[in-house]
Amino acid sequence: MDGEAVLITLTAFVAVAAVTFVLGQNFRSADQFRRRLPAAAAEAGDEAKKESAFGALVAQHFDEERYGVDAALKRRLKQQLLRAGFFSPLAIRYYVFARLAAVVAPPSVLFIAVKTLTPEHSAVLDTVLASVAAAVGVLGPDAFLSRRQGKLVNEYRLIFPDLLDLLTVCVTAGLSLEASFEKLRDHLARRSAALAKNIELLGAELRAGKSTVEALSSLADRLALDEATSFVAMLRQSVELGGDVASSLRVFSETMRSKRILLAEKKANELPVKIVLPMALGIFPVILMIILLPVVLNLVKVMK
Protein backbone atom coordinates (compact mmCIF):
# COMPACT_ATOMS: atom_id res chain seq x y z
CA MET A 1 0.00 0.00 0.00
CA ASP A 2 2.88 2.33 0.80
CA GLY A 3 4.41 1.77 -2.63
CA GLU A 4 1.13 2.57 -4.33
CA ALA A 5 0.73 5.71 -2.23
CA VAL A 6 4.23 6.87 -3.11
CA LEU A 7 3.62 6.18 -6.80
CA ILE A 8 0.28 8.03 -6.80
CA THR A 9 1.71 11.01 -4.91
CA LEU A 10 4.80 11.31 -7.09
CA THR A 11 2.71 10.99 -10.23
CA ALA A 12 0.37 13.74 -9.04
CA PHE A 13 3.33 15.93 -8.10
CA VAL A 14 5.00 15.47 -11.50
CA ALA A 15 1.71 16.10 -13.32
CA VAL A 16 1.04 19.32 -11.41
CA ALA A 17 4.63 20.48 -11.99
CA ALA A 18 4.37 19.74 -15.72
CA VAL A 19 1.04 21.57 -16.05
CA THR A 20 2.45 24.54 -14.13
CA PHE A 21 5.54 24.62 -16.35
CA VAL A 22 3.50 24.50 -19.57
CA LEU A 23 1.11 27.20 -18.37
CA GLY A 24 4.04 29.35 -17.28
CA GLN A 25 5.71 29.00 -20.68
CA ASN A 26 2.49 29.94 -22.47
CA PHE A 27 1.95 32.92 -20.19
CA ARG A 28 5.54 34.05 -20.72
CA SER A 29 5.24 33.79 -24.52
CA ALA A 30 1.98 35.74 -24.47
CA ASP A 31 3.55 38.36 -22.21
CA GLN A 32 6.53 38.77 -24.55
CA PHE A 33 4.20 39.18 -27.51
CA ARG A 34 2.07 41.68 -25.62
CA ARG A 35 5.10 43.78 -24.69
CA ARG A 36 5.87 44.29 -28.38
CA LEU A 37 2.53 45.97 -28.99
CA PRO A 38 2.30 49.79 -29.00
CA ALA A 39 0.04 49.90 -25.94
CA ALA A 40 2.44 47.82 -23.85
CA ALA A 41 3.91 50.85 -22.09
CA ALA A 42 0.54 51.97 -20.69
CA GLU A 43 -0.32 48.44 -19.60
CA ALA A 44 3.10 48.08 -17.96
CA GLY A 45 2.37 51.22 -15.96
CA ASP A 46 -0.95 49.76 -14.78
CA GLU A 47 0.77 46.52 -13.78
CA ALA A 48 3.40 48.47 -11.85
CA LYS A 49 0.64 50.17 -9.85
CA LYS A 50 -0.99 46.82 -9.10
CA GLU A 51 2.31 45.33 -7.94
CA SER A 52 3.25 48.31 -5.78
CA ALA A 53 1.40 46.95 -2.73
CA PHE A 54 3.08 43.55 -3.00
CA GLY A 55 6.43 45.26 -3.61
CA ALA A 56 5.98 47.36 -0.48
CA LEU A 57 5.19 44.20 1.51
CA VAL A 58 8.31 42.44 0.20
CA ALA A 59 10.47 45.51 0.80
CA GLN A 60 9.25 45.79 4.38
CA HIS A 61 9.46 42.18 5.55
CA PHE A 62 12.16 40.58 3.39
CA ASP A 63 15.16 42.82 3.87
CA GLU A 64 18.26 40.92 2.77
CA GLU A 65 20.28 42.05 5.79
CA ARG A 66 17.69 40.50 8.11
CA TYR A 67 18.32 37.10 6.52
CA GLY A 68 22.12 37.22 6.66
CA VAL A 69 22.93 38.42 3.15
CA ASP A 70 26.29 40.18 3.48
CA ALA A 71 27.80 42.68 1.06
CA ALA A 72 29.76 40.12 -0.98
CA LEU A 73 26.76 37.81 -1.36
CA LYS A 74 24.57 40.79 -2.18
CA ARG A 75 26.88 41.84 -5.04
CA ARG A 76 26.96 38.29 -6.38
CA LEU A 77 23.18 37.94 -6.19
CA LYS A 78 22.68 41.29 -7.86
CA GLN A 79 24.97 40.24 -10.72
CA GLN A 80 23.17 36.93 -11.14
CA LEU A 81 19.75 38.60 -11.12
CA LEU A 82 20.86 41.19 -13.66
CA ARG A 83 22.17 38.43 -15.91
CA ALA A 84 18.84 36.64 -15.51
CA GLY A 85 16.94 39.76 -16.59
CA PHE A 86 15.65 41.01 -13.22
CA PHE A 87 16.38 44.74 -13.05
CA SER A 88 14.11 45.82 -10.22
CA PRO A 89 15.76 47.58 -7.24
CA LEU A 90 13.92 45.07 -5.04
CA ALA A 91 15.14 42.05 -7.03
CA ILE A 92 17.25 40.69 -4.15
CA ARG A 93 14.33 40.94 -1.73
CA TYR A 94 12.06 39.18 -4.21
CA TYR A 95 14.74 36.50 -4.45
CA VAL A 96 14.81 36.08 -0.67
CA PHE A 97 11.01 35.84 -0.64
CA ALA A 98 11.08 33.26 -3.46
CA ARG A 99 13.70 31.14 -1.67
CA LEU A 100 11.70 31.08 1.56
CA ALA A 101 8.43 30.38 -0.26
CA ALA A 102 10.05 27.60 -2.31
CA VAL A 103 11.38 25.92 0.84
CA VAL A 104 8.11 26.18 2.80
CA ALA A 105 5.34 25.83 0.20
CA PRO A 106 6.17 22.54 -1.66
CA PRO A 107 6.59 20.39 1.51
CA SER A 108 3.42 21.86 3.01
CA VAL A 109 1.34 21.32 -0.13
CA LEU A 110 2.71 17.81 -0.62
CA PHE A 111 2.10 16.91 3.04
CA ILE A 112 -1.52 18.11 2.84
CA ALA A 113 -2.03 16.23 -0.43
CA VAL A 114 -0.63 13.00 1.04
CA LYS A 115 -2.77 13.32 4.16
CA THR A 116 -5.86 13.94 2.03
CA LEU A 117 -5.32 11.23 -0.60
CA THR A 118 -3.76 8.51 1.56
CA PRO A 119 -4.70 8.93 5.23
CA GLU A 120 -3.15 5.59 6.18
CA HIS A 121 0.57 5.62 5.53
CA SER A 122 3.80 5.39 7.45
CA ALA A 123 5.84 8.25 8.87
CA VAL A 124 8.75 7.24 6.64
CA LEU A 125 6.69 8.24 3.62
CA ASP A 126 6.13 11.70 5.12
CA THR A 127 9.83 12.12 5.76
CA VAL A 128 10.87 11.02 2.26
CA LEU A 129 8.33 13.18 0.47
CA ALA A 130 9.08 16.21 2.66
CA SER A 131 12.81 15.79 2.00
CA VAL A 132 12.26 15.55 -1.75
CA ALA A 133 10.00 18.59 -1.79
CA ALA A 134 12.45 20.57 0.38
CA ALA A 135 15.31 19.66 -1.96
CA VAL A 136 13.25 20.85 -4.93
CA GLY A 137 12.51 24.07 -3.05
CA VAL A 138 16.17 24.67 -2.20
CA LEU A 139 17.55 23.92 -5.66
CA GLY A 140 14.61 25.27 -7.68
CA PRO A 141 15.30 29.05 -7.57
CA ASP A 142 18.97 28.69 -8.51
CA ALA A 143 18.10 26.25 -11.28
CA PHE A 144 15.50 28.71 -12.57
CA LEU A 145 18.05 31.54 -12.57
CA SER A 146 20.62 29.39 -14.39
CA ARG A 147 18.08 28.35 -17.01
CA ARG A 148 16.93 31.93 -17.51
CA GLN A 149 20.52 33.14 -17.82
CA GLY A 150 21.26 30.53 -20.48
CA LYS A 151 18.11 31.45 -22.39
CA LEU A 152 18.98 35.15 -22.31
CA VAL A 153 22.55 34.45 -23.43
CA ASN A 154 21.22 32.59 -26.47
CA GLU A 155 18.84 35.47 -27.15
CA TYR A 156 21.64 38.02 -26.89
CA ARG A 157 23.85 35.92 -29.14
CA LEU A 158 21.22 35.97 -31.90
CA ILE A 159 20.58 39.72 -31.64
CA PHE A 160 24.14 40.93 -31.08
CA PRO A 161 25.25 40.89 -34.77
CA ASP A 162 22.18 42.94 -35.70
CA LEU A 163 23.00 45.35 -32.89
CA LEU A 164 26.51 45.77 -34.27
CA ASP A 165 25.17 46.38 -37.80
CA LEU A 166 22.81 49.09 -36.59
CA LEU A 167 25.54 50.56 -34.40
CA THR A 168 27.88 50.69 -37.40
CA VAL A 169 25.25 52.54 -39.44
CA CYS A 170 24.68 55.08 -36.67
CA VAL A 171 28.41 55.69 -36.06
CA THR A 172 29.07 55.98 -39.80
CA ALA A 173 26.28 58.56 -40.01
CA GLY A 174 28.14 60.73 -37.50
CA LEU A 175 26.56 59.84 -34.15
CA SER A 176 28.67 59.13 -31.10
CA LEU A 177 28.59 55.74 -29.41
CA GLU A 178 26.43 57.08 -26.57
CA ALA A 179 23.91 58.63 -28.96
CA SER A 180 23.94 55.48 -31.12
CA PHE A 181 23.07 53.21 -28.21
CA GLU A 182 20.34 55.61 -27.11
CA LYS A 183 18.97 55.63 -30.66
CA LEU A 184 18.90 51.84 -30.87
CA ARG A 185 17.35 51.18 -27.48
CA ASP A 186 13.70 51.55 -28.51
CA HIS A 187 14.29 49.53 -31.67
CA LEU A 188 15.88 46.64 -29.75
CA ALA A 189 13.12 46.67 -27.12
CA ARG A 190 10.77 45.05 -29.66
CA ARG A 191 13.08 42.04 -29.96
CA SER A 192 14.57 41.78 -26.48
CA ALA A 193 13.30 43.76 -23.52
CA ALA A 194 16.25 42.55 -21.40
CA LEU A 195 18.84 43.80 -23.90
CA ALA A 196 17.06 47.16 -24.16
CA LYS A 197 17.10 47.44 -20.36
CA ASN A 198 20.83 46.69 -20.30
CA ILE A 199 21.40 49.44 -22.85
CA GLU A 200 19.31 51.77 -20.71
CA LEU A 201 21.57 50.95 -17.75
CA LEU A 202 24.55 51.65 -20.00
CA GLY A 203 23.19 55.13 -20.73
CA ALA A 204 22.57 55.74 -17.01
CA GLU A 205 26.16 54.79 -16.18
CA LEU A 206 27.49 57.10 -18.89
CA ARG A 207 25.39 59.98 -17.55
CA ALA A 208 26.64 59.20 -14.04
CA GLY A 209 30.23 59.87 -15.12
CA LYS A 210 31.65 56.51 -16.16
CA SER A 211 33.87 56.40 -19.21
CA THR A 212 32.60 54.71 -22.35
CA VAL A 213 34.96 51.75 -22.01
CA GLU A 214 34.07 51.20 -18.34
CA ALA A 215 30.34 51.39 -19.04
CA LEU A 216 30.69 48.96 -21.95
CA SER A 217 32.72 46.62 -19.73
CA SER A 218 29.87 46.63 -17.21
CA LEU A 219 27.45 45.92 -20.06
CA ALA A 220 29.52 42.94 -21.21
CA ASP A 221 29.68 41.67 -17.64
CA ARG A 222 25.88 41.86 -17.31
CA LEU A 223 25.31 40.14 -20.66
CA ALA A 224 27.78 37.31 -19.84
CA LEU A 225 28.42 37.01 -23.58
CA ASP A 226 31.81 36.25 -25.12
CA GLU A 227 30.97 38.36 -28.17
CA ALA A 228 30.28 41.37 -25.94
CA THR A 229 33.62 40.93 -24.17
CA SER A 230 35.43 40.80 -27.52
CA PHE A 231 33.49 43.87 -28.64
CA VAL A 232 34.62 45.84 -25.57
CA ALA A 233 38.24 44.78 -26.09
CA MET A 234 38.09 45.87 -29.74
CA LEU A 235 36.49 49.16 -28.82
CA ARG A 236 39.05 49.81 -26.07
CA GLN A 237 41.86 49.25 -28.54
CA SER A 238 40.27 51.58 -31.10
CA VAL A 239 39.70 54.35 -28.55
CA GLU A 240 43.12 54.12 -26.91
CA LEU A 241 45.05 53.89 -30.19
CA GLY A 242 42.95 56.49 -31.97
CA GLY A 243 41.67 54.17 -34.72
CA ASP A 244 38.55 54.51 -36.81
CA VAL A 245 35.70 53.21 -34.67
CA ALA A 246 33.32 52.85 -37.64
CA SER A 247 35.76 50.66 -39.61
CA SER A 248 36.49 48.52 -36.57
CA LEU A 249 32.78 48.09 -35.96
CA ARG A 250 32.18 47.12 -39.59
CA VAL A 251 34.87 44.42 -39.51
CA PHE A 252 33.76 43.13 -36.12
CA SER A 253 30.13 43.06 -37.25
CA GLU A 254 30.99 40.91 -40.27
CA THR A 255 32.98 38.58 -38.02
CA MET A 256 30.08 38.20 -35.60
CA ARG A 257 27.63 37.53 -38.42
CA SER A 258 29.93 34.84 -39.82
CA LYS A 259 30.22 33.35 -36.35
CA ARG A 260 26.43 33.22 -36.04
CA ILE A 261 26.19 31.40 -39.37
CA LEU A 262 28.84 28.92 -38.24
CA LEU A 263 26.94 28.36 -34.99
CA ALA A 264 23.76 27.63 -36.95
CA GLU A 265 25.64 25.18 -39.17
CA LYS A 266 27.13 23.51 -36.10
CA LYS A 267 23.68 22.99 -34.59
CA ALA A 268 22.40 21.64 -37.90
CA ASN A 269 25.28 19.16 -38.07
CA GLU A 270 24.64 18.04 -34.49
CA LEU A 271 20.98 17.32 -35.19
CA PRO A 272 21.45 13.83 -36.78
CA VAL A 273 23.48 12.71 -33.77
CA LYS A 274 20.93 14.06 -31.28
CA ILE A 275 18.02 12.41 -33.06
CA VAL A 276 19.57 8.91 -32.89
CA LEU A 277 18.49 8.27 -29.30
CA PRO A 278 14.81 9.31 -29.76
CA MET A 279 14.65 7.21 -32.93
CA ALA A 280 16.25 4.24 -31.19
CA LEU A 281 13.82 4.44 -28.27
CA GLY A 282 10.62 5.48 -30.00
CA ILE A 283 10.65 4.66 -33.71
CA PHE A 284 12.87 1.62 -34.26
CA PRO A 285 11.03 -0.63 -31.71
CA VAL A 286 7.71 0.16 -33.38
CA ILE A 287 9.11 -0.61 -36.85
CA LEU A 288 10.69 -3.81 -35.54
CA MET A 289 7.41 -4.86 -33.92
CA ILE A 290 5.47 -4.21 -37.15
CA ILE A 291 7.97 -6.28 -39.15
CA LEU A 292 8.27 -9.20 -36.72
CA LEU A 293 4.66 -9.41 -35.52
CA PRO A 294 3.40 -11.39 -38.57
CA VAL A 295 6.36 -13.75 -38.26
CA VAL A 296 5.68 -14.31 -34.57
CA LEU A 297 1.96 -14.93 -35.20
CA ASN A 298 2.72 -17.45 -37.93
CA LEU A 299 5.27 -19.16 -35.68
CA VAL A 300 2.75 -19.40 -32.85
CA LYS A 301 0.13 -20.80 -35.25
CA VAL A 302 2.57 -23.45 -36.55
CA MET A 303 3.62 -24.46 -33.04
CA LYS A 304 -0.03 -24.97 -32.07
C-alpha positions as CSV (number, residue, x, y, z in Angstrom):
1,M,0.0,0.0,0.0
2,D,2.9,2.3,0.8
3,G,4.4,1.8,-2.6
4,E,1.1,2.6,-4.3
5,A,0.7,5.7,-2.2
6,V,4.2,6.9,-3.1
7,L,3.6,6.2,-6.8
8,I,0.3,8.0,-6.8
9,T,1.7,11.0,-4.9
10,L,4.8,11.3,-7.1
11,T,2.7,11.0,-10.2
12,A,0.4,13.7,-9.0
13,F,3.3,15.9,-8.1
14,V,5.0,15.5,-11.5
15,A,1.7,16.1,-13.3
16,V,1.0,19.3,-11.4
17,A,4.6,20.5,-12.0
18,A,4.4,19.7,-15.7
19,V,1.0,21.6,-16.1
20,T,2.4,24.5,-14.1
21,F,5.5,24.6,-16.4
22,V,3.5,24.5,-19.6
23,L,1.1,27.2,-18.4
24,G,4.0,29.3,-17.3
25,Q,5.7,29.0,-20.7
26,N,2.5,29.9,-22.5
27,F,2.0,32.9,-20.2
28,R,5.5,34.0,-20.7
29,S,5.2,33.8,-24.5
30,A,2.0,35.7,-24.5
31,D,3.5,38.4,-22.2
32,Q,6.5,38.8,-24.5
33,F,4.2,39.2,-27.5
34,R,2.1,41.7,-25.6
35,R,5.1,43.8,-24.7
36,R,5.9,44.3,-28.4
37,L,2.5,46.0,-29.0
38,P,2.3,49.8,-29.0
39,A,0.0,49.9,-25.9
40,A,2.4,47.8,-23.9
41,A,3.9,50.8,-22.1
42,A,0.5,52.0,-20.7
43,E,-0.3,48.4,-19.6
44,A,3.1,48.1,-18.0
45,G,2.4,51.2,-16.0
46,D,-0.9,49.8,-14.8
47,E,0.8,46.5,-13.8
48,A,3.4,48.5,-11.8
49,K,0.6,50.2,-9.8
50,K,-1.0,46.8,-9.1
51,E,2.3,45.3,-7.9
52,S,3.3,48.3,-5.8
53,A,1.4,46.9,-2.7
54,F,3.1,43.6,-3.0
55,G,6.4,45.3,-3.6
56,A,6.0,47.4,-0.5
57,L,5.2,44.2,1.5
58,V,8.3,42.4,0.2
59,A,10.5,45.5,0.8
60,Q,9.3,45.8,4.4
61,H,9.5,42.2,5.6
62,F,12.2,40.6,3.4
63,D,15.2,42.8,3.9
64,E,18.3,40.9,2.8
65,E,20.3,42.1,5.8
66,R,17.7,40.5,8.1
67,Y,18.3,37.1,6.5
68,G,22.1,37.2,6.7
69,V,22.9,38.4,3.1
70,D,26.3,40.2,3.5
71,A,27.8,42.7,1.1
72,A,29.8,40.1,-1.0
73,L,26.8,37.8,-1.4
74,K,24.6,40.8,-2.2
75,R,26.9,41.8,-5.0
76,R,27.0,38.3,-6.4
77,L,23.2,37.9,-6.2
78,K,22.7,41.3,-7.9
79,Q,25.0,40.2,-10.7
80,Q,23.2,36.9,-11.1
81,L,19.8,38.6,-11.1
82,L,20.9,41.2,-13.7
83,R,22.2,38.4,-15.9
84,A,18.8,36.6,-15.5
85,G,16.9,39.8,-16.6
86,F,15.7,41.0,-13.2
87,F,16.4,44.7,-13.1
88,S,14.1,45.8,-10.2
89,P,15.8,47.6,-7.2
90,L,13.9,45.1,-5.0
91,A,15.1,42.0,-7.0
92,I,17.3,40.7,-4.2
93,R,14.3,40.9,-1.7
94,Y,12.1,39.2,-4.2
95,Y,14.7,36.5,-4.5
96,V,14.8,36.1,-0.7
97,F,11.0,35.8,-0.6
98,A,11.1,33.3,-3.5
99,R,13.7,31.1,-1.7
100,L,11.7,31.1,1.6
101,A,8.4,30.4,-0.3
102,A,10.0,27.6,-2.3
103,V,11.4,25.9,0.8
104,V,8.1,26.2,2.8
105,A,5.3,25.8,0.2
106,P,6.2,22.5,-1.7
107,P,6.6,20.4,1.5
108,S,3.4,21.9,3.0
109,V,1.3,21.3,-0.1
110,L,2.7,17.8,-0.6
111,F,2.1,16.9,3.0
112,I,-1.5,18.1,2.8
113,A,-2.0,16.2,-0.4
114,V,-0.6,13.0,1.0
115,K,-2.8,13.3,4.2
116,T,-5.9,13.9,2.0
117,L,-5.3,11.2,-0.6
118,T,-3.8,8.5,1.6
119,P,-4.7,8.9,5.2
120,E,-3.2,5.6,6.2
121,H,0.6,5.6,5.5
122,S,3.8,5.4,7.4
123,A,5.8,8.2,8.9
124,V,8.7,7.2,6.6
125,L,6.7,8.2,3.6
126,D,6.1,11.7,5.1
127,T,9.8,12.1,5.8
128,V,10.9,11.0,2.3
129,L,8.3,13.2,0.5
130,A,9.1,16.2,2.7
131,S,12.8,15.8,2.0
132,V,12.3,15.5,-1.8
133,A,10.0,18.6,-1.8
134,A,12.4,20.6,0.4
135,A,15.3,19.7,-2.0
136,V,13.2,20.9,-4.9
137,G,12.5,24.1,-3.1
138,V,16.2,24.7,-2.2
139,L,17.5,23.9,-5.7
140,G,14.6,25.3,-7.7
141,P,15.3,29.0,-7.6
142,D,19.0,28.7,-8.5
143,A,18.1,26.3,-11.3
144,F,15.5,28.7,-12.6
145,L,18.1,31.5,-12.6
146,S,20.6,29.4,-14.4
147,R,18.1,28.3,-17.0
148,R,16.9,31.9,-17.5
149,Q,20.5,33.1,-17.8
150,G,21.3,30.5,-20.5
151,K,18.1,31.5,-22.4
152,L,19.0,35.2,-22.3
153,V,22.5,34.5,-23.4
154,N,21.2,32.6,-26.5
155,E,18.8,35.5,-27.1
156,Y,21.6,38.0,-26.9
157,R,23.9,35.9,-29.1
158,L,21.2,36.0,-31.9
159,I,20.6,39.7,-31.6
160,F,24.1,40.9,-31.1
161,P,25.2,40.9,-34.8
162,D,22.2,42.9,-35.7
163,L,23.0,45.4,-32.9
164,L,26.5,45.8,-34.3
165,D,25.2,46.4,-37.8
166,L,22.8,49.1,-36.6
167,L,25.5,50.6,-34.4
168,T,27.9,50.7,-37.4
169,V,25.2,52.5,-39.4
170,C,24.7,55.1,-36.7
171,V,28.4,55.7,-36.1
172,T,29.1,56.0,-39.8
173,A,26.3,58.6,-40.0
174,G,28.1,60.7,-37.5
175,L,26.6,59.8,-34.2
176,S,28.7,59.1,-31.1
177,L,28.6,55.7,-29.4
178,E,26.4,57.1,-26.6
179,A,23.9,58.6,-29.0
180,S,23.9,55.5,-31.1
181,F,23.1,53.2,-28.2
182,E,20.3,55.6,-27.1
183,K,19.0,55.6,-30.7
184,L,18.9,51.8,-30.9
185,R,17.3,51.2,-27.5
186,D,13.7,51.6,-28.5
187,H,14.3,49.5,-31.7
188,L,15.9,46.6,-29.7
189,A,13.1,46.7,-27.1
190,R,10.8,45.0,-29.7
191,R,13.1,42.0,-30.0
192,S,14.6,41.8,-26.5
193,A,13.3,43.8,-23.5
194,A,16.2,42.6,-21.4
195,L,18.8,43.8,-23.9
196,A,17.1,47.2,-24.2
197,K,17.1,47.4,-20.4
198,N,20.8,46.7,-20.3
199,I,21.4,49.4,-22.9
200,E,19.3,51.8,-20.7
201,L,21.6,51.0,-17.7
202,L,24.6,51.7,-20.0
203,G,23.2,55.1,-20.7
204,A,22.6,55.7,-17.0
205,E,26.2,54.8,-16.2
206,L,27.5,57.1,-18.9
207,R,25.4,60.0,-17.6
208,A,26.6,59.2,-14.0
209,G,30.2,59.9,-15.1
210,K,31.6,56.5,-16.2
211,S,33.9,56.4,-19.2
212,T,32.6,54.7,-22.4
213,V,35.0,51.8,-22.0
214,E,34.1,51.2,-18.3
215,A,30.3,51.4,-19.0
216,L,30.7,49.0,-21.9
217,S,32.7,46.6,-19.7
218,S,29.9,46.6,-17.2
219,L,27.5,45.9,-20.1
220,A,29.5,42.9,-21.2
221,D,29.7,41.7,-17.6
222,R,25.9,41.9,-17.3
223,L,25.3,40.1,-20.7
224,A,27.8,37.3,-19.8
225,L,28.4,37.0,-23.6
226,D,31.8,36.3,-25.1
227,E,31.0,38.4,-28.2
228,A,30.3,41.4,-25.9
229,T,33.6,40.9,-24.2
230,S,35.4,40.8,-27.5
231,F,33.5,43.9,-28.6
232,V,34.6,45.8,-25.6
233,A,38.2,44.8,-26.1
234,M,38.1,45.9,-29.7
235,L,36.5,49.2,-28.8
236,R,39.1,49.8,-26.1
237,Q,41.9,49.3,-28.5
238,S,40.3,51.6,-31.1
239,V,39.7,54.3,-28.5
240,E,43.1,54.1,-26.9
241,L,45.1,53.9,-30.2
242,G,42.9,56.5,-32.0
243,G,41.7,54.2,-34.7
244,D,38.6,54.5,-36.8
245,V,35.7,53.2,-34.7
246,A,33.3,52.9,-37.6
247,S,35.8,50.7,-39.6
248,S,36.5,48.5,-36.6
249,L,32.8,48.1,-36.0
250,R,32.2,47.1,-39.6
251,V,34.9,44.4,-39.5
252,F,33.8,43.1,-36.1
253,S,30.1,43.1,-37.2
254,E,31.0,40.9,-40.3
255,T,33.0,38.6,-38.0
256,M,30.1,38.2,-35.6
257,R,27.6,37.5,-38.4
258,S,29.9,34.8,-39.8
259,K,30.2,33.4,-36.4
260,R,26.4,33.2,-36.0
261,I,26.2,31.4,-39.4
262,L,28.8,28.9,-38.2
263,L,26.9,28.4,-35.0
264,A,23.8,27.6,-36.9
265,E,25.6,25.2,-39.2
266,K,27.1,23.5,-36.1
267,K,23.7,23.0,-34.6
268,A,22.4,21.6,-37.9
269,N,25.3,19.2,-38.1
270,E,24.6,18.0,-34.5
271,L,21.0,17.3,-35.2
272,P,21.4,13.8,-36.8
273,V,23.5,12.7,-33.8
274,K,20.9,14.1,-31.3
275,I,18.0,12.4,-33.1
276,V,19.6,8.9,-32.9
277,L,18.5,8.3,-29.3
278,P,14.8,9.3,-29.8
279,M,14.7,7.2,-32.9
280,A,16.2,4.2,-31.2
281,L,13.8,4.4,-28.3
282,G,10.6,5.5,-30.0
283,I,10.7,4.7,-33.7
284,F,12.9,1.6,-34.3
285,P,11.0,-0.6,-31.7
286,V,7.7,0.2,-33.4
287,I,9.1,-0.6,-36.8
288,L,10.7,-3.8,-35.5
289,M,7.4,-4.9,-33.9
290,I,5.5,-4.2,-37.1
291,I,8.0,-6.3,-39.1
292,L,8.3,-9.2,-36.7
293,L,4.7,-9.4,-35.5
294,P,3.4,-11.4,-38.6
295,V,6.4,-13.8,-38.3
296,V,5.7,-14.3,-34.6
297,L,2.0,-14.9,-35.2
298,N,2.7,-17.4,-37.9
299,L,5.3,-19.2,-35.7
300,V,2.8,-19.4,-32.8
301,K,0.1,-20.8,-35.3
302,V,2.6,-23.4,-36.5
303,M,3.6,-24.5,-33.0
304,K,0.0,-25.0,-32.1
